[in-house]
Amino acid sequence: MGAPITHFFFESVKALAGNLSYLGGGLVLRRGDFLTEIERLIQETGARALYFNKDYEPDARARDARIAAFLEAKGIMVQGFKDQVLFEENEILTQAGSPYTVFTPYSRAWLARSIEIPLPTSYPTSFRLPENFSALENVFIPTTAELKLYHSRYDFLVTAGERSAHDALQMFLKEAAGAYQDQRNFPSIKGTSMLSAFLRAGNISIREVYHQAVKAKNSLTPEQAKQVDVFISELIWRDFYFQVLYHFPFVINQDFKTSSREIAWRNAPEELLAWKEGRTGYPIVDAAMRQLLKHGWMHNRLRMITAMFLTKHLLIHWKEGERFFAHHLIDFDLAANNGGWQWSASTGTDAQPYFRIFNPFEQSRQFDPKGDFIRKFIPELANVPLRFLHKPWEMPTEVQIASACLIGKDYPAPIVEHRYARERALAAFGASGK
Ligand SMILES: Cc1cc2nc3c(=O)[nH]c(=O)nc-3n(C[C@H](O)[C@H](O)[C@H](O)COP(=O)(O)OP(=O)(O)OC[C@H]3O[C@@H](n4cnc5c(N)ncnc54)[C@H](O)[C@@H]3O)c2cc1C
């Protein structure tokens, strides 16, 4: 995990501690070997049970299973709860009892059961703390600097904590939800909820997001309500990828599809670096990567464009991009990130077919038609006329001079030619037996 999400987690824990103490409760933080510390805490407090919210990542599941076995052997009751998702593990299965690997039927089955989604529980009004609570050892939350993770280079778009999460949800429902489908693909518009980091760090309940979205439909026109359904569909994608990770944990290291495992990925460190630094010569790709480096967040349409560019145009393994996103995203989530990367690389469950390769120029023209997003993140292109903005390499020399943007000097020439890259990717995927 990188600095942005680590910082966001630490800030979330601080906010949680503040909220608990406001309600008369408290939080005990410990550092060290988890079995030793949990056992110590149980001895110190006389606790007879451990309740926890489930985490579906393979390492976390292994950790929680170890804790459960350790405590149960000592007669302590251990109980895990579903909290992170709306439907978990084996709740949505095919009629044959196997996990879904295609989104549409999964989504249909999910929606058929959506009536069962419980309302979020209300806040506790009182706490019964152990008498020695204030004497319990309580460590400080480490700073990211202590962990040699530096978050101050980013200008984050979200602040951790329940209050910010609720504000973000309310603002989205009031101002953007009714036009979500129309606006969500345009990175220069604030058309999405910006809830991903809050959901990731548990600052807001997914049940609350779901029920508030359903409720918001009542005060919208039927056309607007349909747009909210598209938002709900994204929440279903979130559950979908959680269950993919749960049932097929090997996707962390391997393509989901066996047919793509033989692709001859390129080892091209300089091109990889140019992609990471936003220097590919494709403005929409570069602006997107610079958004990630600046804010620790990237718009969903751009995540797809940049991921497909890396895996198809540069033919570089999705794991390189996945790792880079994990390092910089404030909302890094193993299930969604892996799912998004394997979707874009055409190696995953219900992935984009390998022959559908986004044309970065067309994507740019379609989703940043006025070039506002590109100009915001690529100042070198600020004066380039709109007709060349998506393809600056086509600018005649006199226009380059007039725009103070010499291609190859002020802004790079394209790292690879689109048609050539497309043919190369098709050949590589074709040869791997797809
Ligand atoms: C290559 C790639 C990598 C990604 N990595 C992550 C990641 O590490 N963490 C992450 O939360 N999302 C990831 N996504 C999904 C998506 O891009 C983000 O969830 C979204 O951009 C967050 O912005 P938002 O909260 O405004 O989304 P909204 O459009 O408002 O969506 C609402 C919520 O639905 C969920 N969601 C939306 N789209 C997806 C999706 N495609 N898959 C799973 N859940 C989704 C998120 O929790 C999001 O907050 C990735 C997508 C791609 C293509």
The ligand as an SDF file (V2000), in Angstrom:
LIG
                    3D

 53 58  0  0  0  0  0  0  0  0999 V2000
   -7.7940   -0.0440  -13.8220 C   0  0  0  0  0  0  0  0  0  0  0  0
   -8.8030    0.2780  -12.7420 C   0  0  0  0  0  0  0  0  0  0  0  0
   -8.3980    0.3040  -11.4140 C   0  0  0  0  0  0  0  0  0  0  0  0
   -9.3220    0.5900  -10.3990 C   0  0  0  0  0  0  0  0  0  0  0  0
   -8.8940    0.5900   -9.0940 N   0  0  0  0  0  0  0  0  0  0  0  0
   -9.7860    0.8250   -8.1020 C   0  0  0  0  0  0  0  0  0  0  0  0
   -9.3690    0.8030   -6.7430 C   0  0  0  0  0  0  0  0  0  0  0  0
   -8.2120    0.5210   -6.4090 O   0  0  0  0  0  0  0  0  0  0  0  0
  -10.3000    1.1020   -5.7920 N   0  0  0  0  0  0  0  0  0  0  0  0
  -11.6110    1.3930   -6.1080 C   0  0  0  0  0  0  0  0  0  0  0  0
  -12.4170    1.6530   -5.2000 O   0  0  0  0  0  0  0  0  0  0  0  0
  -12.0210    1.3850   -7.3870 N   0  0  0  0  0  0  0  0  0  0  0  0
  -11.1590    1.1300   -8.3880 C   0  0  0  0  0  0  0  0  0  0  0  0
  -11.5780    1.1600   -9.6910 N   0  0  0  0  0  0  0  0  0  0  0  0
  -13.0120    1.3870   -9.9690 C   0  0  0  0  0  0  0  0  0  0  0  0
  -13.4190    2.8570  -10.1790 C   0  0  0  0  0  0  0  0  0  0  0  0
  -12.5380    3.4800  -11.0740 O   0  0  0  0  0  0  0  0  0  0  0  0
  -13.4610    3.6650   -8.8820 C   0  0  0  0  0  0  0  0  0  0  0  0
  -14.2010    2.9730   -7.8970 O   0  0  0  0  0  0  0  0  0  0  0  0
  -14.1310    5.0260   -9.1090 C   0  0  0  0  0  0  0  0  0  0  0  0
  -13.4320    5.7540  -10.0850 O   0  0  0  0  0  0  0  0  0  0  0  0
  -14.1560    5.8000   -7.8020 C   0  0  0  0  0  0  0  0  0  0  0  0
  -14.7490    7.0560   -7.9920 O   0  0  0  0  0  0  0  0  0  0  0  0
  -16.1780    7.3830   -7.3870 P   0  0  0  0  0  0  0  0  0  0  0  0
  -16.2260    7.0090   -5.9490 O   0  0  0  0  0  0  0  0  0  0  0  0
  -16.4800    8.7850   -7.7190 O   0  0  0  0  0  0  0  0  0  0  0  0
  -17.0850    6.3770   -8.2120 O   0  0  0  0  0  0  0  0  0  0  0  0
  -18.6510    6.3460   -8.5230 P   0  0  0  0  0  0  0  0  0  0  0  0
  -18.7900    6.3310  -10.0010 O   0  0  0  0  0  0  0  0  0  0  0  0
  -19.3790    7.3710   -7.7880 O   0  0  0  0  0  0  0  0  0  0  0  0
  -19.0810    4.8910   -8.0190 O   0  0  0  0  0  0  0  0  0  0  0  0
  -19.6000    4.6580   -6.6980 C   0  0  0  0  0  0  0  0  0  0  0  0
  -18.8010    3.5710   -6.0170 C   0  0  0  0  0  0  0  0  0  0  0  0
  -18.9640    2.3400   -6.7070 O   0  0  0  0  0  0  0  0  0  0  0  0
  -17.7470    1.5960   -6.6610 C   0  0  0  0  0  0  0  0  0  0  0  0
  -17.2760    1.4010   -8.0310 N   0  0  0  0  0  0  0  0  0  0  0  0
  -17.4500    2.2270   -9.0810 C   0  0  0  0  0  0  0  0  0  0  0  0
  -16.9350    1.6840  -10.1970 N   0  0  0  0  0  0  0  0  0  0  0  0
  -16.4160    0.4960   -9.8330 C   0  0  0  0  0  0  0  0  0  0  0  0
  -15.7440   -0.5400  -10.5400 C   0  0  0  0  0  0  0  0  0  0  0  0
  -15.5160   -0.4750  -11.8610 N   0  0  0  0  0  0  0  0  0  0  0  0
  -15.3180   -1.6110   -9.8520 N   0  0  0  0  0  0  0  0  0  0  0  0
  -15.5530   -1.7210   -8.5190 C   0  0  0  0  0  0  0  0  0  0  0  0
  -16.1900   -0.7810   -7.7980 N   0  0  0  0  0  0  0  0  0  0  0  0
  -16.6170    0.3120   -8.4510 C   0  0  0  0  0  0  0  0  0  0  0  0
  -16.7450    2.4250   -5.8640 C   0  0  0  0  0  0  0  0  0  0  0  0
  -16.7730    1.9940   -4.5260 O   0  0  0  0  0  0  0  0  0  0  0  0
  -17.3070    3.8300   -6.0000 C   0  0  0  0  0  0  0  0  0  0  0  0
  -16.9560    4.6690   -4.9320 O   0  0  0  0  0  0  0  0  0  0  0  0
  -10.6750    0.8590  -10.7290 C   0  0  0  0  0  0  0  0  0  0  0  0
  -11.0680    0.8340  -12.0740 C   0  0  0  0  0  0  0  0  0  0  0  0
  -10.1430    0.5460  -13.0660 C   0  0  0  0  0  0  0  0  0  0  0  0
  -10.5920    0.5260  -14.5000 C   0  0  0  0  0  0  0  0  0  0  0  0
  1  2  1  0
  2  3  1  0
  2 52  2  0
  3  4  2  0
  4  5  1  0
  4 50  1  0
  5  6  2  0
  6  7  1  0
  6 13  1  0
  7  8  2  0
  7  9  1  0
  9 10  1  0
 10 11  2  0
 10 12  1  0
 12 13  2  0
 13 14  1  0
 14 15  1  0
 14 50  1  0
 15 16  1  0
 16 17  1  0
 16 18  1  0
 18 19  1  0
 18 20  1  0
 20 21  1  0
 20 22  1  0
 22 23  1  0
 23 24  1  0
 24 25  2  0
 24 26  1  0
 24 27  1  0
 27 28  1  0
 28 29  2  0
 28 30  1  0
 28 31  1  0
 31 32  1  0
 32 33  1  0
 33 34  1  0
 33 48  1  0
 34 35  1  0
 35 36  1  0
 35 46  1  0
 36 37  1  0
 36 45  1  0
 37 38  2  0
 38 39  1  0
 39 40  1  0
 39 45  2  0
 40 41  1  0
 40 42  2  0
 42 43  1  0
 43 44  2  0
 44 45  1  0
 46 47  1  0
 46 48  1  0
 48 49  1  0
 50 51  2  0
 51 52  1  0
 52 53  1  0
M  END
$$$$
